[in-house]
């Protein structure tokens, strides 16, 4: 499975202006708590986050990817979720 394409596709419902994906799995080889699944980081800029707390923005993203976590395809995900004003200014 192309995890970048999978994550990017699932997050399209947030109508993002900017999306960046980084696979950080190579930094976590042999990580004690990792029983499979990759370590990834995403930056997503969307007006859907306007007026939403940082915690709830993260929840919005993780909800769209929930089965990837429960199926063991994602072990860890770093999320930076911002509006265009916050990210580009």
C-alpha positions, 0 to 999 in steps of 0.5 A, a space after each residue: 500500500 502506498 501510505 502517502 497516497 492513502 493518507 493524502 486521499 483520505 484527508 481530501 475531505 478537509 479540502 486542504 490547500 497544502 499537504 506534506 507527508 514524510 515517512 519517518 519510519 527509518 528513524 524508528 527501526 527497532 523501536 521497543 513499542 513498535 510491533 509494526 506499522 509506519 511512523 509518519 508526519 503530515 502537515 495539512 493546511 485547511 480552512 476546515 481548522 478555523 476556530 477549532 482547537 489544536 486537539 480537535 484538529 488532531 482528532 479530525 485528522 486521526 478520525 479519518 485515518 482510524 482504521 489505518 491505526 487499528 489495522 496496524 498500518 500506522 504506528 505513529 503519526 505527527 500532525 501539524 494542522 493549521 489554517 492558511 493564515 497560521 501556516 503561511 504568515 
